[in-house]
Amino acid sequence: MLELQRLTFAYAHGAPIFDGFDWQAQRGEAWAVLGPSGCGKSTLLNLLAGLAQPTAGRVLVEGQPMLRPRPHTGLIIQDYGLLPWASVRENAALGLRVRNFYGPDGVHAPRDYTPTLDVDAWLERLGLLDVAGQFPGQISGGQRQRTAIARTLALQPDLLLMDEPFSSLDALTREGLQDLTLELWAEQHLTLLIVTHAIEEAAVLGQKILLLGQPPNRVPQVIDNPGVGRPGYRESAQCQAVVRELRERLLG
């Protein structure tokens, strides 16, 4: 599904963040990307989304070089990216409106796309129907994040990229959205990659955890975490052992 082949990337006049970096993720896996500030977590997400291009090497999605954003990739950013003057329903339908404008051209929308603006099924699934007519400034942070998720899933992605999506939320709201993300991952058969700076969040959401260090990153550090998604896993001894291992590796 995802593959980095000898990836090298550096911003203009900067030192490499990745240098000859190889990594793979299979279809349907849930990955968390963890590391200190400035290690390249968001850069990796931008490369996988097609928003940045490698200095050298290749990014492959489904075996195809990533030369531009693809219509089957969903990206959820940290500040939600909602239009303040649009209602919850209008924000949730924004991606569909863009697709309807361009049509099924294979670039902005899949070639088999059928134009629609119906997002009510997603609003209902995410508990937003009651606030569908309200504006982002009138709803809670958790509801704004769920609106961003609805907007993305309405596009029926097979790859979901999330950049520290829950970092600004309170603990209970964050845990609820983490659980919701795992439910949607399983229901929609998504390949999930979530960037986080929180060790506990990585342990709860990542079947596999990619640890990045201070640049340049040359060899991926991967920790297997197969219990993710099981009922009660958050409180399990296995999850706490993964948290300890992650903390030791980051501090070491």
Summary of the structure (lengths in Angstrom):
residues: 252
radius of gyration: 18.2
end to end distance: 31.3
largest distance: 51.8
contacts: 788
relative contact order: 0.19
helix: 36%
strand: 21%
